[in-house]
Every structure is written in structure tokens, then in C-alpha cells.
Amino acid sequence: MPDPMGSFAYTWPFYAGFALAYLLGSIPFGLVLTRLAGLGDIRSIGSGNIGATNVLRTGNKKLAAATLILDGAKGAVAVLIAWQFGPDMAVLAAAGAILGHCFPVWLRFKGGKGVATTVGTWLALSWPVGLIVCASWLVVAAVTRYSSLAALIALALAPVAAWHFEGPQFAELGAFIAVLVWIRHHENIRRLLRGQEGRISFGGSKNKGET
């Protein structure tokens, strides 16, 4: 007798949920907002990244803040919708939204580094974990002035916090996201090791650790 748990009728909602979360996560708000503001293609500015930190390099703080909020919100919305169908779907949607941000089909799979979207997904999945990630980022960024280092440390702590508050399933997601974001930050890691990474500047960012 065929296993109903492995049938297409059972699995298709998960495929569909993942695909929808991916498409939502792939909306390149940094690119859209800078174009609407008449600032051109954000990919031709600074590091070429579509995240909020690179948008800040344009000198428009409000636009950078809007990018940060919207990149986080799309991750949160994807998870909140998926939560209606259970935690398994929510975890899958979180992964889909983050992958969509990092590898958007509309931009030939060249997207952001996933930090803001990851924070949004964690706040929706487990607010204690989300708060720990946010607090860790703020502390490290305030002390070191390195946005990228703050992101790397904060997301490395997420699996530990997720295990404590939610259990192994969420911890596995946290580990996957941490590895993905660390890989996306490979250039930042090299610059940090060489002492060449830019630091946060409130007058516009010189940091290349984009979200």
C-alpha cells in the first residue's frame, strides 16, 4: 500500500508554500525603492548589493530604513501566512523567503545577503529568538562598528537560542540559515581577517556587510 505521507496530495502544499515564500522573499525592495526615488540601479552603486546597507550608501537614510523594514517584513509575512498551516510549513516558508532574497529569480539569482529577511522570519517564527538575534546584532555593532561581524555573530547564536526555546526543528533551520549567511558574507570575512572591512558610519555607510 502506498505511503499517503509521501504522496503528491500530501506534499504539494509544502512545495506550493515554499514556492510562494520564495517569490515573496525575492522581491528586491532595495532595487525597487532606489529606482522609484530616481537614484538609479542600486546594483551600480557601492558594492552592488540590493540590501539596506548599500542603499544607505546613496545617502538617503529614509530609503535605507524603508528597505530594511520591507526586507524584514517580507520574511515575517511569509512565515505568518505559513503558520496557518502548521510549524512545518512555517519553517519551510522561512527558508524559502530567505533563499528568495539571496537568490531572486528576477535578478538572475544575484540578491542580498539575507540578514534583514532572516531577522523578520525569526521574529515571526519565535519572537524570543528574534529578539536575541536583534539584541546580539546591536551589541556587537555598537562595540565593534562592524555591521557584517554583528550579523555573523547574531545569526551564529540563533540555532542555540532556537534549540533552547523551540527545539531541534527550529535549531536545524537556524543552522542552515547561519551557514547560508556566512557563505554570503565570504568577502566580508576576508576583509575582516585582513583588517580592511569598513565600519558603520551614521553619515552614510562605508560598510560592505549588506543585508
N, C-alpha and C positions, 0 to 999 in steps of 0.2 A: 504493500500500500504506500503511495507517495506521501512524503512528509509534508503536511499542509504548511508548516512553518517555513519551508523552503520554496513554496510555490510562488509563482508570479503574483497571484492575487494577494498574497501576504506582503511581499517585498516591494511591489510597485509604489505604495505610498511613501516608502523610505527613499526610493530613487527620485520620486517627484519632489518630495520635501527638500532633499539635498540640492536638486537642480534649481528649485525656486530660491533657496537660500543663497546659492552660488550667484544667481543672476542679480539678486538684491545686493549682495556684497560687492559685485563687480561694477556698480555704479560709481564712476570716477568723479566724486564731488569736487575734488581739488581742481581737476581739469575743467569741469563744467562751470564752476564759480569764477575761476580766473578768466575764462573766455567771456562769460556774461558781463564781467566787470571791465572788459576791454583791455585786459592785461596780456592777452595773447595766450600762447600754449605754454603751460607750466612746465612741460617736458623740455622746453628750450631754455629754462631758467635754472640757475644753480646746479644742483645735482641731477636735475631732470626727473626727480621723483614726484609723484602726484599727491603726496601726503601733506599734512598741515604744516610741518616744519619747513618744507620747501616753499609752500605758499607764503609763509611768514617772510621768506627771503624777498618777496616782492615789496615789502614794507607795509603791506595792508594787514594790520593786526586783526581787524574785524573779519576779514575774509578768511584768515588763517583760523580764527576761533570758530567760524561757521563750518569750515572744512573739518576741523577736529570733532565738533559736535555731530555733524551729519555722518562722518565715517564711523563714529561710535554708535550712533543711533541705528544705522542700517544693520549692524550686528545684533543690537538689542532687539530690534523689531523682528528680525528673522527668528531669533530664539523664542521670543514671546508668542509668536504665531505657532511655532512648532510645539511649544509646551502644551497646547490644547490637545495634542495627540500623544503626550507622554514624554518622560525623560529621555528615552532612547532617541526619539525624533528631535528633541531639543539639542542633544549633544551632537547629532549628525548635522543639524542646521547650523550650529555654531561653527563646526569645521567647514561647512560649505560656504558660509558667509566670509570667513577669513581667507579661504582659498580664492574666493571670488575677488576679494580686494587685492590679494597678492598677484593673482594671475587672471586679470579680466579679459574675457574673450574679445571685447570691443577694442582693446589696445594691444592686440597680438600677444596677450598673456604677460605684458610688462606693466605691473602695477606697483602698489605701495609695499610697505614692509609689514603692515598688519597690526601695528601696536594699538592704534585707536579703536579699530574694529574688534580686536581681541578684548580690550577693556570693556567695550559695550556688551560683548557676548557674555563676559563673566558677570557683569552687573545684573544681567537678565537671568543667567543660569543659577548663580549663587551670590547674592549680594555681599556676604562676608568675604568671599574670595575676591570679588571685585574691589571691595574697599581696601583689602590688603594689597592688592596689585597697585591701586592708585596711591595709597599711602607710601608704599615702598618706592614707587617712582618719584614722588615728590621729595622724599627724604634724600634719596641718592642724588637727584638732580640738584637739590639745594646745596648739598655738601660738595659735590664734585663739579657741578655745572656742565656735566656731560649728559645730554638727552639720551644718546644711544646706550651708554652704560646703565643709566637708570632703567631703561626699557629691558635690557638684557637681564639685569638682576631681578627686577619685578616679576618678569614672566618666568624666570627660573624658580621663583618662590611659589608660583601659582599651583604647580602639581602637589606640593607639600600641603599647602592650605586646602586644596580641593580634597585631598585624601582625608584630612582631618575633619572637614565639615560635611563632605558629601559621599566619600567612599571611592573605591578603585575606578569605577567607570569615569567619573569626572577627573580623577587624577591622570588617567590614561590620556584623556583629551588634553589636559594641561601639559603633559609631557610632549605630546605631538605638536601642540602649538608652540611650545618653548623651542623645540628643535627647529621648527619651520622658521620662526622669527630670528633665531640665532643664525641660521643659514642665510636668511635675507640680509642680515647685518654683517656679512663676512668682510666687506670692505671697511666698515666702521671698526670692526675688531682689529683689523690690521693697523688702522690708523691709531687706535688706542694703544696698541702694543708699541708703536713707533713714537708715541707722544705727539702725533700730528692731528688728532681729532679736534674739530672745532668745539668751542664751548658755547653754552646758551648765552644769548645776548638779548636783553629785553628791547633793544632798539631795532630789532630785526635779527634773525638767527643766522649765525655763521656755522651752526652745527649741521652735519650731514646725516644725522640719525633720524631720518624722516619716519613718520607713521604711515 
